[in-house]
Amino acid sequence: MQKFSLVRFSVEHPKLVVVLSVLITMLFATQFPKIRTDTNPKNMLPATSDVRVWNNEVEKTFGLYKDVIVLGIRNEKGVLNAATLASMQRITDRILGLKGVAARDVSSFGTIDNVTMDRAKDRTGDGGTLEVGPLMPDAPKTQTGIDSLRRELYGNPLFIGRIISGDAKMAAIYVPLEKGANGKLVADAIRRIVRQEGGQKAGDEYYVAGDPVARDTFGVEMFRLMAVFAPIAGMVMFLIRYLMFRDLFLSITLMMDAMMSIIWSMGLLIGLGFPIHIMSSMAPVFLMAIATDSMHIFNEFYFRFRQLRDKKAAIIETMRAVSRPVRNTALATAAGFTVLLFMHIVPVRIFGGLVAFGTLCLRLFSFSFIPAMFTFVKAEKLEKIARSEDADSDKTARFLKKLAGFGIRKPAATVVIGFLLFMVAVVGITKTNINNNLVEWFKKGSDVRVADTVINRSLGGTSTGYIVSISNEDGYIKTPAAMRYIEGLQRDLEKLPVVGKTTSVADYVKRINFVLHGNDPKYFAVPPTEQMIGQYLFLFSMSAKPSDLDNVVDYPFEKANIWVQLKTWDARAMRDVIREVGRYKAAHATPMDFKPAGIAYFNLVWNNEVLWDMVKGFMLALIVVFAILAYDFRSVKWAVVGYMPLLFTIVLIYGVIGFSGKNFDMPISVLSTLSLGMAVDFAIHFVSRFRQRLSESLPAGAGGVGKAQIAEALLWTAQRPGKGILRNAVLFASAFSVMLFAPLTPYITVGAFIVSMMLLSALMTIIYLPALITLGSGWLFKGGTR
Amino acid sequence: MRRLCFFTFFAVFAVLLPAGAFAAPLSANEVMAKSDAAYYYPGRDFKARMVMRLVSAGGQQRLREFTMLRKNYGPPGGRQKYFIYFFRPADVKDMTFMVYKYPDRDSDRWLYIPALNMVRRIAAQDKRSSFVGSDFSYEDVSGRNVNEDTHTLAREEKIGPRDCYVVKSTPKTADVEYSYKLSWIDKATYLPLREQYFDKRGELYKVFMADEVKTINGLPTIMKRTMKNVQSGHSTVVEFEKAAYDLGLPDNLFSERFLKQPPRKWIE
């Protein structure tokens, strides 16, 4: 056997193996300075994906910005006072000077244009003078000035809910970003400006929100978290291992094992020129956790050493005993990650390949580096540890024996209870809530979340979706029919609770109609002829920034763009809007088609794509893992048995998620796939070692297996490899429990998920497997039981 | 002793400096005043049929076609009247626009909306805003008072074969969207051949190019010009199809009555 000779070689030339390992590690480490990062979750979808291509097209057609930051200014006593307005103007001026800001299209009191009718200046005798200009050229200092600003603001419905709230307690500045600008950097600069220029003393409060803030803050936090949490997780594992074995040298060995695999795989990734993405940044923690599987080697080694009293022989014997399960768990884990290579989403594929490679490295070390390191431990030291590892006197082992004993004595009850729990969990799963909300990835009290909540409470909404109305006729949008249809659709969409405000070309036409007719409310409507609409739009282009018109209608007037401001970042909000548009079109005939676009739509699509890709991956992994089990056990029956604890654990966890009402979102879907390859390890160890033990204890040529023999072998397995399983689970869980303290909810989710999964599946393996094996012994053992 | 030397040096230098300045042919202010006259005030009056192409960053185009009439009242830098009749886009045909420009106060503007058969006076507080959706502002079309900026001669440079003054103009008030502008003024014709506008961050954002200059009735005239917003990618190209000076435009043409019914003779 090749692997076996590798172990022997390592034991015989330990120094060479260790030096070689360290050298190769250093080689991989040389790649690290070339590191590139990509914090934009958008890049989960390739630039050629339909939604990105379409969104780019829409942005180009309507001169829109991908990313807009919203600065909310709130004052309990109202923002329309001289001090607040003056500071708003100073803030706007300085924002215009920021790098990365598309200054020409910043919307604020000072930069937005308004067209009004001043009847007082009625010199021509037929209505009055059209006033065109910035809404607030200078911050008013007098009450008269403030009052006239208030009249202008509330006289134009386009402003209400966008730059001023209905209750005048909140105003907003919209800051579009140039392509490639970093939202977090601009947001930080805005926060700095606000601190210097703001009117906090007068009771002004400031809130910075918008997708780029959430996204880029998330990206930055993510890397910080990984830089902090990976080492902390490593230290926790190191400490717990030390407490388990009381041996510094071995704890360091295990730590080195994990570190080397991390450096090898990350080095390879960086060396190949891939950027580190959100997902791959999680890889070190996963690899550290996977590395804990070598625990079984240590566990067995101490038992063997006690029996053989010879280091080299004990190592070789240990490896002989555990090589199969260790190899196969590695195979299962690697397979679980390898299926990700067949997924659609590139960063997911990279992550899958990265962890699969790391897992294979770890196994290579298990058969070379770790045995080599064992030879350096002093025999007396081993003696001491091994003594404490006495299976019968050990409290943990006794506890495990009791657990397994329950499963063996009351197998039917155990299986029935398990089945009931399983059914309840299935009910929970049917209640699963599929949704994603980028802003809710931040904790409740966080700046990002607070800002978003406050702004959404008073204004139209920080998340924007577009409904592009497409006719196939130049100029069709200028027809009264199209205008009225768009207006009707807007009113319909505004009835949805998630929609805060909608804006379209029809609003501009109505505005001009109203103003030209001396502010007569009767004329706040779509005019009756195409010619009027055409001339109003032309007039509008003379009275506002050209981009204002471009944002809502394309050049040939063939397409119109309806802005839909959403009060929530829930992906399903946009789903509701799309559904409502479909309903409206079904009920009202029109030659126009409607297609969604914008950031809200993008979030809906990319979350869904990642989510379903992951669900697909999960299904595939289930099949692959089953196949590996069947191959490993050389038996489909045993594979079914070994599969049970894993299936059970996963169904139970998803059941709890379903009942809790927590969103089944992208991070959770990512976890599902990852969990598979790892949770099955315990069953592999348990079943392999159990069968090994049973065959060893049977006299050659015996016709069948005795119930007593099965029970004995089960108890032995629960005590001895079972201890390794429990240790593995505890280590694994403790490493991930660190994540429970993260400031971002997906990390907390990952932490909670993996901690509960590890503990549950370990428990399931130790209680449920003995019960299943006892109950199904007639079916499982060919010769039947005696 | 050394200090005395330095002092003497500076004293001599200080005396020589204004003499050097006197030696220069024109001050920056004079260059810009001459340019204003050559660009916005040539002839007693002027008529041109213009085609304006608005080109989006994505390459889509919108057309505006109009006849512009201009009449001077007084010397360059003084009062002017403008009359614009729109042919295209088709749905604004017959729309007219009239401006009375005053050197020392905001212009008066009137717009005739044919669909409503209605004339509206427009009080525009923002001279820097876009002219009919183009990249040209109202000021780019009808001129900006030379005294509103501080001009300095940055350097002299050639554009192609033509010698130019490069003048840096900084607005005296902060309500202008650019922090400064560089103009390349042709030494022979005093027409601006190129302009660069820099935003408040000091970044280039708009570029003007005189693409084609012809002499019409003895007056050098920019027949094709482009204004490009380099930040947004949007640009506007204006071409003069017909142009003529000193036609003897009547005074009463620039009146509300003719806004509604402009005489064919002058607009065709």
Interface residues (C-beta under 8 A of the other chain):
Chain A: K60 T61 G63 D93 L96 G97 L98 K99 A102 A103 R104 D105 D113 D118 K121 R123 T124 D126 G127 G128 T129 L130 E131 V132 G133 P134 P137 D138 E178 K478 L516 P527 T529 E530 Q531 M532 I533 G534 Q535 F538 L539 S541 M542 S543 A544 K545 P546 S547 L549 D550 D554 Y555 P556
Chain B: L54 S56 A57 G58 Q60 Q61 R62 P89 A90 D91 V92 M95 L111 I113 P114 A115 L116 M118 V119 R120 R121 I122 A123 A124 Q125 D126 S129 S130 F131 V132 G133 S134 D135 D175 E177 D199 K200 R201 Y205 N229 Q231 S232 H234 E256
